[in-house]
Amino acid sequence: MGKSRILYWYLAFLVSSAIVIGTNLIPQWGMWYSDHLTFRWETEKILQGQFAMANDASGMNWDLAWGTGAVQQIWGLGIPLWRVPFEWIAKVFGQEAFPDRLEFMIALLGVAYFIIRFHISFLNRFLDAGNLVGTWIGLVATLFFPPFITLCSSRFLVYEEVVAYGFLLCLLLMAWTVQLWFQPSGFSYLGLAMVSGLTPLVRPTMGAYGMASFLIATLICCIRPRKFCLFFLGACLFCAGMILLLWTNAIRFGSPFEFGHALAVNAWPSMAYAARFDNPYHTEPFFSAARELFGLLFLTKLPMNPGSYETITRSATFRWRELYFTTFDLSIVLFGVTACILLMSCARSYVRADIGNVRSAVSRLFQQIKRKDIYFESGDQRRHSSTSSSIFPFCIIYIWSLVALVPLMCFFLRFPFLSSRYLLFFGPAFSSICLSSFLLLFRAARVQRTRRATVLFVAIITGWWVFELRTSSVTDERHASTLARVLTQMKSDRDHSNPAIPTCYTNDSDFDATNIRFNGIGWNPDGTTLACITLFVSDPNRLVLDIAPTDKDVNLGDYNFIQAKVGRELLHRERIQNTSEGVRIFFSGPIKSIYKKGVQMISIATMSPKELSTSESRVKLLRVEWH
């Protein structure tokens, strides 16, 4: 191993240790385990050759899904697959479990090595400044990015852990894509294509970054003469990752395009309604949705109570919102605009033409690319030629961010749920925008060839970083555990009774006796109902609901908003029959064979989408039959 690699690993260890210790990921010696065991259980099951976390409904828990007759987790298989070799090694050496936090630190160490190596190589080639000062500027925008540090300082349950892993993976893809520009390699391109395709396994929304990396890497390789088979093989590797995701979705949730959110249970019936039946935010006007998203990203303040927030850009339409740690502010917008202006200014040195001469200017630009005039020269001129001032690597970083931002923006403009951790999906793009802005400003400072300009710039960036960290805050406490507590909790989770499902449910049924968590959620003992009711039944061949109004203003037509599903299948309403107490609604049984036998999850919508902001519906549910 060369001296430079030893230095890279040493710096990577310092960086990863600083993040783990500085964010208190390991608060005390021995507390390097998470007390949220979802990924641990999933890893254990994968080692046993299955995906399901439990094979009966008594294993249901908060935010777990009931799919294809088994309990499934909804946070992807990427992290459990990463943890499999570490858990296997631990068991080979007679240990009960491998520490969760050390697994994360190993991933952080590997990404830190690649990022540091990238920064130093980048600075050497394009800024002629491969020193620790330039590396520090790059780290501030990437691994030390303030929102990522805040994320690691949060409670760091499975919700935050998967986003942190995804952030690291996306930074790796960004650096890998740019590295491919000045170190083109067929094997590197194929590796990037494969990893980009596997990115959605960590989190489906992170697939936007995988797509951006693959597309830009393909365009980069098209500049040089390559064989068609290389691009074909790269496309096959990228598509293989996507196919793997769809295949595992079909096995776990019964559909390639179901990621488990519509089948998950928790204590918020309004969320279940929006995920399973109708999302009222889909009809939100574009400008209103864009204004709220902009406010969520850059203008929000921490709420007084978790689950809600106040901002001048908030829409009145129902949407589940949770803000419990700070994310971004308007400085990100400022850096993005600065990078755009600097790139456009630098581009004028390559394209000098009036409006009537644009075609020849573009043609001349592509001729330069083909001749590698703005790529890099060979020999000793590689570092000290005009290529060192090339803006193309900076453009790649910036364009990579924009390409990934477009699908993310479109998705979250209509997504019915938004949380602080969801906003961190924009983190890799904003981090890269800051990186391109910082490097361009650093380049401009070095052009002045005065030590004062460089020192002033580094002081400003460091001051911004310190300010962002000092003004960040987290409302939830850190969760960490010891091995003894983890083993005790796992033993308790194993010792659960078999589900006991009756032949029918009434409003006074004892749902705790079924041994299924969240069974009957949304249905109060007095018959009043919330937005969505979740029930677990066995072998359903029809569905009959006895409904009573809560007031005298309800007429027969008002019952049309009552819907029912078995799993993902919407049941057909056959007829409505008047009774002495109200009405009886008959639904046909499920058509799909996977929903006809065994324990199934039934969802009942009891209100219209416009009423989601109300506490209770206008009807009471008295009895449910399914045979």
URJOKA-V521381 format. One record per backbone hydrogen bond with DSSP energy under -1.0 kcal/mol. NH is the residue of the N-H (numbers start at 1). CO is the residue of the C=O. If there is no record, write none. Layout:
NH/CO, NH/CO
This chain:
6/2, 7/3, 8/4, 9/5, 10/6, 11/7, 12/8, 13/9, 14/10, 15/11, 16/12, 17/13, 18/14, 19/15, 20/16, 21/17, 22/18, 23/19, 25/20, 31/28, 32/30, 33/481, 41/37, 42/38, 43/39, 44/40, 45/41, 46/42, 47/43, 49/46, 50/45, 53/71, 59/56, 60/57, 63/265, 64/61, 65/72, 66/263, 67/70, 70/67, 71/54, 72/65, 78/201, 81/77, 82/78, 83/79, 84/80, 87/83, 88/84, 89/85, 90/86, 91/87, 92/88, 93/89, 94/91, 95/90, 101/32, 103/99, 104/100, 105/101, 106/102, 107/103, 108/104, 109/105, 110/106, 111/107, 112/108, 113/109, 114/110, 115/111, 116/112, 117/113, 118/114, 119/115, 120/116, 121/117, 122/118, 123/119, 124/120, 125/121, 126/122, 127/123, 129/123, 131/129, 135/131, 136/132, 137/133, 138/134, 139/135, 140/136, 141/137, 144/139, 145/142, 149/145, 150/146, 151/147, 152/148, 153/149, 154/151, 161/157, 162/158, 164/160, 165/161, 166/162, 167/163, 168/164, 169/165, 170/166, 171/167, 172/168, 173/169, 174/170, 175/171, 176/172, 177/173, 178/174, 179/175, 180/176, 181/178, 182/178, 183/179, 189/185, 190/186, 191/187, 192/188, 193/189, 194/190, 195/191, 196/192, 197/193, 198/194, 201/198, 202/199, 203/199, 206/203, 207/204, 208/205, 209/206, 210/206, 211/207, 212/208, 213/209, 214/210, 215/211, 216/212, 217/213, 218/214, 219/215, 220/216, 221/217, 222/218, 232/228, 233/229, 234/230, 235/231, 236/232, 237/233, 238/234, 239/235, 240/236, 241/237, 242/238, 243/239, 244/240, 245/241, 246/242, 247/243, 248/244, 249/245, 250/246, 251/247, 252/248, 253/249, 254/250, 258/255, 265/64, 272/268, 273/269, 274/270, 275/271, 276/272, 277/273, 278/273, 282/279, 283/280, 284/281, 289/285, 290/286, 291/287, 292/288, 293/289, 294/290, 295/291, 296/292, 297/293, 298/294, 299/295, 308/305, 314/311, 320/416, 322/418, 326/473, 332/329, 334/330, 335/331, 336/332, 337/333, 338/334, 339/335, 340/336, 341/337, 342/338, 343/339, 344/340, 345/341, 346/342, 347/343, 349/346, 350/347, 351/347, 357/354, 358/355, 361/357, 362/358, 363/359, 364/360, 365/361, 366/362, 367/363, 368/364, 369/365, 370/366, 371/367, 372/369, 373/368, 382/379, 388/385, 389/386, 390/387, 395/391, 396/392, 397/393, 398/394, 399/395, 400/396, 401/397, 402/398, 403/399, 404/400, 405/401, 406/402, 408/404, 409/405, 410/406, 411/407, 412/408, 413/409, 414/411, 418/320, 420/322, 423/419, 425/422, 426/423, 427/424, 430/426, 431/427, 432/428, 433/429, 434/430, 435/431, 436/432, 437/433, 438/434, 439/435, 440/436, 441/437, 442/438, 443/439, 444/440, 445/441, 446/442, 447/443, 449/446, 454/450, 455/451, 456/452, 457/453, 458/454, 459/455, 460/456, 461/457, 462/458, 463/459, 464/460, 465/461, 466/462, 467/463, 468/464, 469/465, 470/466, 471/467, 475/324, 479/155, 481/33, 486/482, 487/483, 488/484, 489/485, 490/486, 491/487, 492/488, 493/489, 494/490, 495/491, 496/494, 500/514, 505/624, 507/622, 509/506, 511/509, 514/511, 515/512, 519/516, 520/534, 521/518, 523/520, 524/528, 527/524, 530/522, 533/604, 534/521, 535/602, 537/600, 539/598, 541/626, 542/626, 543/587, 544/625, 545/585, 546/623, 547/583, 548/620, 550/618, 558/555, 559/556, 560/557, 562/559, 563/605, 565/603, 566/569, 567/601, 569/566, 571/564, 574/586, 575/586, 577/584, 579/582, 583/547, 584/577, 585/545, 586/575, 587/543, 588/572, 595/592, 596/593, 600/537, 602/535, 603/565, 604/533, 605/563, 606/531, 611/608, 612/609, 614/611, 617/529, 620/548, 621/527, 622/546, 624/505, 625/544
